[in-house]
């Protein structure tokens, strides 16, 4: 299984900018056009592009961090499909626009056309009960939508954008320089049209030539079961529209699971405590313990020691994007009353006289005996 962080040479806590910079550097080194189509370079280029495509996507990255490549299969058993060369080249062109970007151009935009709109980050609070089953949420976003007057073109109705005279509509300018090593061609966004290839002589009066205006949009989000605080869901093409006909950015939904005072959480497993009386520990009892969707019954056997942990299989949280469910671990603790009077006090005093002192140490359990037998 590939370690995508090692492929790009970044730590597991690398920022999005660090991941992008690492990919830029490696893409420039291993791009097939720079290596005369060498097979080794093609394979290397595909590998680093696949790693970048996973780690740049918060949802894919969270699944990979938790389950490796298995998390990218969506919980299914089919083989994870790796990117091919054509797809790798498309990803490279989509996010960097070619070699011009690697030599100082603007990252993330498209050459010779409108720019993509900015992403929108949305925090989404969730309760542990909602995480247990999955839930549909509705959020109201403040985003940039296409201007309804100019229909997103940025030009006043009755007019239209004109091809840029500086770059001839290409959106980029090329400069050739001669050096000791030969001719070097640099590519940069056109300074007149900012890489869009067109200029607007008569800007729309409503949006002032931007081609977009502020609006509110209600978005329904289907939250999968088992998510945790800090994990993301990426909604492609649901963010801000780009200026003057640009495509929409993404919406990044950041999950924030509110603490539940009943439980402590560790991945899919839940932990809680249940207070019991001395008589329940001695004689055994059926007690009620908290569950995600309602109380559960737990049998406390006769002679149970305070601090014993019981494991309720499959009563935890679902594994996100995978099959299986975690467990609920219940620790029973002796409840000690603060104030005792009358008959209750007399009974406890009498009990203390009958029992005497507690043993100096608890009898060794099964696992302790196993360790001794194995010489551990």
Phi, psi and omega per residue, in radians:
X1 nan 2.299 -3.100
X2 -1.288 2.475 2.996
X3 -1.741 1.791 -3.036
X4 -1.113 -0.516 3.094
X5 -1.164 -0.757 3.118
X6 -1.144 -0.619 3.130
X7 -1.036 -0.741 -3.140
X8 -1.538 -0.171 3.128
X9 1.255 0.642 3.138
X10 -2.162 2.704 3.075
X11 -1.274 2.890 -3.088
X12 -1.185 -0.361 3.110
X13 -1.742 0.375 -3.113
X14 -1.098 2.508 3.105
X15 -1.344 2.933 3.111
X16 -1.052 -0.677 3.138
X17 -1.149 -0.687 3.121
X18 -1.097 -0.721 3.129
X19 -1.122 -0.734 -3.129
X20 -1.155 -0.740 -3.142
X21 -1.123 -0.723 3.135
X22 -1.101 -0.728 3.132
X23 -1.166 -0.707 3.094
X24 -0.945 -0.876 -3.079
X25 -1.069 -0.815 -3.104
X26 -1.240 -0.621 3.128
X27 -1.125 -0.682 3.111
X28 -1.134 -0.582 -3.116
X29 -1.332 -0.671 -2.962
X30 -1.929 0.085 3.134
X31 -1.002 2.336 -3.098
X32 -0.959 -0.601 -3.128
X33 -1.164 -0.398 -3.141
X34 -1.630 -0.063 -3.098
X35 -2.215 0.462 3.078
X36 0.925 0.607 3.086
X37 1.214 0.354 -3.125
X38 -1.040 2.389 -3.097
X39 -1.061 -0.714 -3.138
X40 -1.075 -0.712 3.129
X41 -1.159 -0.705 3.108
X42 -1.039 -0.797 -3.125
X43 -1.130 -0.718 3.123
X44 -1.136 -0.722 3.139
X45 -1.109 -0.721 3.098
X46 -1.100 -0.720 -3.097
X47 -1.137 -0.813 -3.105
X48 -1.237 -0.555 3.112
X49 -1.223 -0.675 3.070
X50 -1.082 -0.766 3.114
X51 -1.067 -0.776 3.125
X52 -1.103 -0.747 -3.100
X53 -1.102 -0.571 3.114
X54 -1.362 -0.822 -3.027
X55 -1.317 -0.369 3.110
X56 -1.372 -0.308 -3.125
X57 -1.696 1.960 -3.063
X58 -0.976 -0.644 -3.123
X59 -1.223 -0.793 3.112
X60 -1.131 -0.682 -3.120
X61 -1.116 -0.744 3.124
X62 -1.091 -0.718 3.122
X63 -1.156 -0.690 3.130
X64 -1.185 -0.712 3.121
X65 -1.040 -0.609 -3.039
X66 -1.510 -0.712 -2.990
X67 -2.221 0.067 -3.072
X68 1.212 -2.662 -3.118
X69 -1.093 -0.457 3.115
X70 -1.060 -0.572 3.121
X71 -1.190 -0.337 3.136
X72 -1.479 -0.087 3.124
X73 -1.578 -0.023 3.135
X74 1.177 0.528 3.095
X75 1.449 -0.016 -3.134
X76 -1.611 2.998 -3.079
X77 -1.713 -0.061 -3.085
X78 -1.212 2.764 -3.121
X79 -1.174 2.377 3.078
X80 -1.166 2.283 -3.080
X81 -1.571 2.112 3.126
X82 -1.466 2.758 -3.105
X83 -1.268 2.583 3.035
X84 -1.694 3.121 -3.035
X85 -1.120 -0.742 -3.119
X86 -1.112 -0.698 3.117
X87 -1.172 -0.691 3.117
X88 -1.078 -0.738 3.117
X89 -1.146 -0.643 3.104
X90 -1.128 -0.734 3.115
X91 -1.092 -0.751 3.134
X92 -1.073 -0.809 -3.133
X93 -1.198 -0.656 -3.120
X94 -1.082 -0.778 -3.011
X95 -1.651 -0.339 -3.096
X96 -2.215 -0.222 3.040
X97 1.225 0.320 3.128
X98 1.798 -2.960 -3.054
X99 -1.249 -0.343 3.118
X100 -1.000 -0.659 -3.126
X101 -1.188 -0.599 -3.093
X102 -1.244 -0.254 3.132
X103 -1.968 0.640 2.985
X104 1.915 0.007 3.092
X105 -1.269 3.088 3.131
X106 -1.405 2.340 -3.135
X107 -1.519 2.699 2.992
X108 1.503 -0.258 -3.103
X109 -1.749 3.100 3.112
X110 -1.825 2.561 3.025
X111 -1.506 2.666 3.051
X112 0.938 0.964 3.099
X113 2.901 3.004 3.137
X114 -1.068 2.679 -3.124
X115 -1.469 2.673 3.071
X116 -1.330 2.487 3.139
X117 -1.215 2.847 -3.111
X118 -1.277 2.630 3.061
X119 -1.282 2.751 3.091
X120 -2.090 2.226 3.120
X121 -1.771 2.228 -3.071
X122 -2.150 2.013 3.018
X123 -1.331 2.367 -3.097
X124 -2.223 1.819 3.107
X125 -1.272 2.461 -3.132
X126 -2.401 2.580 3.002
X127 -1.558 2.825 3.142
X128 -1.137 -0.577 3.102
X129 -1.124 -0.693 3.093
X130 -1.159 -0.649 3.109
X131 -1.134 -0.581 -3.083
X132 -1.133 -0.573 -3.050
X133 -1.985 -0.260 -2.960
X134 1.446 2.663 -3.050
X135 -2.741 2.662 3.015
X136 -1.735 2.228 -3.126
X137 -2.094 2.596 3.046
X138 -2.008 2.274 3.103
X139 -2.221 2.619 3.103
X140 -1.801 2.106 -3.101
X141 -1.838 2.486 2.960
X142 -1.744 1.918 -3.019
X143 -2.297 3.018 3.031
X144 -1.724 2.105 3.116
X145 -1.944 2.863 3.117
X146 -1.059 2.368 3.129
X147 -1.084 2.265 -3.093
X148 -1.339 -0.255 -3.139
X149 -1.429 -0.845 -3.112
X150 -1.749 0.055 -3.139
X151 1.008 0.587 3.034
X152 1.522 -0.052 -3.091
X153 -1.358 -0.453 -3.081
X154 1.504 -0.144 -3.126
X155 -1.733 2.502 3.103
X156 -1.015 2.381 3.129
X157 -0.870 2.381 -3.074
X158 1.686 -0.210 3.069
X159 -2.135 3.048 3.100
X160 -2.610 2.733 3.122
X161 -1.050 2.567 3.139
X162 -1.898 2.613 3.103
X163 -1.087 2.411 -3.107
X164 -1.202 2.250 -3.127
X165 -1.304 -0.442 -3.083
X166 -1.226 -0.818 -3.073
X167 -1.871 -0.007 3.141
X168 1.175 0.406 3.130
X169 1.560 0.008 -3.115
X170 -1.340 -0.436 -3.132
X171 1.457 -0.019 -3.119
X172 -2.585 2.709 3.108
X173 -2.124 2.509 -3.132
X174 -2.001 2.383 3.113
X175 -2.187 2.220 3.141
X176 -1.771 2.318 3.115
X177 -2.260 2.434 3.108
X178 -1.732 2.432 3.117
X179 -2.423 -3.112 3.130
X180 -1.041 -0.522 -3.100
X181 -1.565 -0.014 -3.136
X182 2.096 -2.875 -3.115
X183 -1.478 2.323 3.129
X184 -2.082 2.186 -3.115
X185 -1.867 2.154 3.072
X186 -1.874 2.518 -3.124
X187 -2.102 2.292 -3.119
X188 -2.476 2.720 3.083
X189 -1.053 2.524 3.117
X190 -1.090 2.221 -3.117
X191 -1.220 -0.362 -3.105
X192 -1.407 -0.811 -3.069
X193 -1.856 0.072 3.137
X194 1.001 0.573 3.060
X195 1.527 0.040 -3.086
X196 -1.540 -0.330 3.110
X197 1.487 -0.136 -3.138
X198 -2.377 2.735 3.039
X199 -2.206 2.672 -3.096
X200 -1.965 1.979 -3.138
X201 -1.351 -0.626 -3.123
X202 -2.148 1.569 -3.098
X203 -1.148 2.576 3.075
X204 -1.063 2.306 -3.086
X205 -1.260 -0.431 -3.120
X206 -1.357 -0.797 -3.095
X207 -1.819 0.023 3.121
X208 1.006 0.633 3.051
X209 1.506 -0.026 -3.133
X210 -1.318 -0.490 -3.109
X211 1.357 0.238 -3.125
X212 -2.695 2.745 -3.116
X213 -2.508 2.777 -3.116
X214 -1.284 2.461 -3.134
X215 -2.700 2.930 3.065
X216 -1.918 2.462 3.133
X217 -2.392 2.336 3.081
X218 -1.605 2.231 -3.066
X219 -2.123 2.277 3.071
X220 -1.657 2.274 -3.065
X221 -2.105 2.134 3.096
X222 -1.630 1.798 -3.081
X223 -1.474 2.150 3.104
X224 -1.258 2.711 3.119
X225 -1.212 2.551 3.009
X226 1.597 0.065 -3.099
X227 -1.209 2.820 -3.118
X228 -2.243 2.860 3.116
X229 -1.015 2.334 3.113
X230 1.644 -0.268 3.090
X231 -1.334 2.711 -3.058
X232 -2.043 2.751 2.874
X233 -2.269 2.260 -3.126
X234 -1.780 2.150 3.083
X235 -1.854 1.818 -3.044
X236 -1.194 2.361 3.040
X237 1.190 0.415 -3.140
X238 -1.967 0.096 -3.082
X239 -1.637 -2.615 -3.119
X240 -1.232 2.460 3.052
X241 -1.322 2.551 3.123
X242 -1.296 2.838 3.137
X243 -1.181 2.467 3.037
X244 0.898 0.990 3.058
X245 1.514 0.195 3.117
X246 -1.227 2.738 3.132
X247 -1.284 2.872 -3.113
X248 -1.416 2.547 3.004
X249 -1.359 -2.907 -3.090
X250 -1.848 2.875 2.967
X251 -1.926 2.178 3.095
X252 -1.811 1.930 3.132
X253 -1.603 2.033 -3.094
X254 -1.788 2.069 -3.076
X255 -1.407 2.413 3.101
X256 -2.316 1.730 -3.083
X257 -1.473 2.082 -3.107
X258 -1.210 2.423 3.113
X259 -1.053 2.399 3.077
X260 -1.879 2.066 -3.050
X261 -1.091 -0.269 -3.137
X262 -1.393 -0.456 -2.968
X263 -2.323 2.690 2.804
X264 -1.870 2.524 -3.048
X265 -2.057 2.417 3.006
X266 -2.393 1.645 -3.066
X267 1.154 -2.086 3.130
X268 -1.599 -0.186 -3.096
X269 -1.577 2.535 3.096
X270 -2.070 2.592 -3.120
X271 -2.281 2.403 3.090
X272 -2.605 2.954 3.105
X273 -2.086 2.580 3.081
X274 -2.245 2.188 3.112
X275 -1.479 2.347 3.132
X276 -2.318 2.782 3.112
X277 -1.508 2.928 3.139
X278 -1.105 -0.711 -3.118
X279 -1.149 -0.588 3.107
X280 -1.174 -0.619 3.078
X281 -1.206 -0.694 -3.074
X282 -1.277 -0.859 -3.013
X283 -1.694 -0.161 -3.072
X284 1.457 2.706 -3.124
X285 -2.940 2.783 2.961
X286 -1.696 2.084 -3.114
X287 -2.061 2.874 3.089
X288 -1.825 2.319 3.119
X289 -2.191 2.698 -3.099
X290 -1.241 2.452 3.018
X291 -2.165 2.993 -3.083
X292 -1.153 -0.632 -3.079
X293 -2.028 0.245 -3.128
X294 2.618 2.884 -3.122
X295 -1.146 2.614 3.126
X296 -2.077 2.712 3.108
X297 -1.640 2.366 3.124
X298 -2.303 2.232 3.110
X299 -1.565 2.059 3.058
X300 -1.645 1.975 -3.081
X301 -1.182 2.833 3.079
X302 -1.065 2.402 3.084
X303 1.294 0.438 3.112
X304 -1.256 2.385 3.095
X305 -1.483 2.531 3.036
X306 -1.075 2.390 -3.100
X307 1.701 -0.089 3.102
X308 -1.157 2.419 -3.137
X309 -1.878 2.216 3.082
X310 -1.834 2.477 -3.078
X311 -1.956 2.043 3.097
X312 -1.737 1.812 -3.041
X313 -1.158 2.379 3.062
X314 1.253 0.254 -3.133
X315 -1.822 0.214 3.105
X316 -1.636 -2.498 -3.099
X317 -1.754 2.640 3.062
X318 -1.171 2.672 3.040
X319 -1.417 2.205 -3.064
X320 -1.183 2.318 3.126
X321 0.995 0.484 3.124
X322 -2.724 2.915 3.115
X323 -1.498 2.813 3.090
X324 1.796 2.788 -3.118
X325 -2.405 2.523 3.100
X326 -1.294 -3.070 -3.073
X327 -1.985 2.824 3.013
X328 -1.891 2.162 -3.104
X329 -1.903 2.068 -3.065
X330 -1.953 2.119 3.099
X331 -1.773 2.082 3.139
X332 -1.538 2.302 -3.114
X333 -2.187 2.415 3.111
X334 -1.185 2.238 3.075
X335 -1.532 2.176 3.134
X336 -1.884 2.043 3.139
X337 -1.159 2.520 -3.122
X338 -1.362 -0.724 -3.098
X339 -2.229 2.208 3.071
X340 -2.201 2.475 -3.112
X341 -2.492 2.900 2.985
X342 0.996 -2.329 -3.047
X343 -1.086 -0.672 3.139
X344 -1.082 -0.734 3.133
X345 -1.129 -0.742 -3.124
X346 -1.115 -0.700 3.141
X347 -1.129 -0.735 -3.132
X348 -1.163 -0.708 3.096
X349 -1.105 -0.738 3.110
X350 -1.097 -0.698 3.126
X351 -1.103 -0.711 3.110
X352 -1.087 -0.630 3.116
X353 -1.200 -0.684 -3.106
X354 -1.251 -0.696 -3.053
X355 -1.397 -0.571 -3.068
X356 1.260 -2.514 -3.105
X357 -1.526 2.686 3.073
X358 -1.327 2.731 3.087
X359 -1.013 2.630 -3.126
X360 -1.185 -0.482 3.084
X361 -2.615 2.678 -3.109
X362 -1.352 2.572 3.103
X363 -1.066 2.427 -3.098
X364 -1.125 2.399 3.136
X365 -1.446 -3.114 -3.077
X366 -1.058 -0.814 -3.066
X367 -1.203 -0.602 3.081
X368 -1.117 -0.714 3.106
X369 -1.151 -0.648 3.122
X370 -1.139 -0.709 3.110
X371 -1.084 -0.719 3.123
X372 -1.111 -0.733 -3.112
X373 -1.132 -0.556 -3.126
X374 -1.569 -0.022 3.107
X375 1.363 0.324 -3.129
X376 -1.404 nan nan
